Amino acid sequence: MTAAANGVQGMQQIQEQAFDLVITDLVMPSMDGFKVMDDLRVHNPETVVVAITGYVSAESAIKALRKGAYDYLAKSATRRRPRV
């Protein structure tokens, strides 16, 4: 498993090696998940992409699926407090 702090860092990793699956947030600093999906289709079109977001809308779901996302998932609306 590999993680990236943002879309730019993720795309750098994608250009260095092939991935079977990419999970991308749609809202990120410097490069959003839609741009990641666009660039991923150029570098590795067979990679499966799952888009996640905390800003759920029909428009973003349709856009993500049209850009090739295999699935679109909403982040949980509730946050658990850490146990002390």
N, C-alpha and C positions, 0 to 999 in steps of 0.2 A: 504494500500500500504506500502511496506517495501523496503528500499533501502540499498545497501551495497557499500562500497568504493572500494572493489576489490573482486576477485574470492574467496579468502580464507574466507573473512567475509561472503560472500554470501552463501558459502557451510556450514558454521557454522549455519546460519539461517535456511537453508534447512534441516539440521539434527535435528533442534529443533522443526520445524513445517512443515506441508505439505502446498504446494502452488499449485494452479491450473495452474498458468502461471508464467514462469520465462523469463525475457528479459535479455539477456547477451551480453555484448560486446565481440568480439572475441579477441581483443588485450587489455590485462590488466596486471598490474604488479603482480607478485608472482604466479598467476594462470590464464592461458588464458581461453577463453570461451569454447574451445574444451575440455579441462580438466573438466570444470564445467559440460558440457553436459555428459561426461563419468561418472563422479561421481553421477550426478543427476539420471542417468538411474539405478544406483545401489540402491539409497536411496528412490527414488520416481519416478518410471518409467512411471506413468500415467500423470505426469506434462507436460504441453505443453511448448515447448521452442521456443522462437523467438531469432534468432541471429542477431546482428547488427554490422556493422563495417564501419570504415572510410577507410579501405584498401581493396576495392572490387577487387575480382578476381574470375574467373571461378573455379579455384582450391579450394579456400576457401568456395565458395558457395556449391560446390559438397561435400566437406568434411563435412560441417555443416549439410547438408541435410542427408547425409549418417549416421551421428551420431545421427540423430533423430530430428533435428530442424524442426518445423512446417513451418517456413518461415525464409528467409534471407533478411535483409534490409540494404541498404546503408545509411550511415549518409549523411546528406546534405553536398555538397562540398562548399557551400557558408555559410559564417558566418555573421550574422547580428551584426552590431555595436550597442551597447547600446545607447539609446537616452539620451542626457544630458539635 
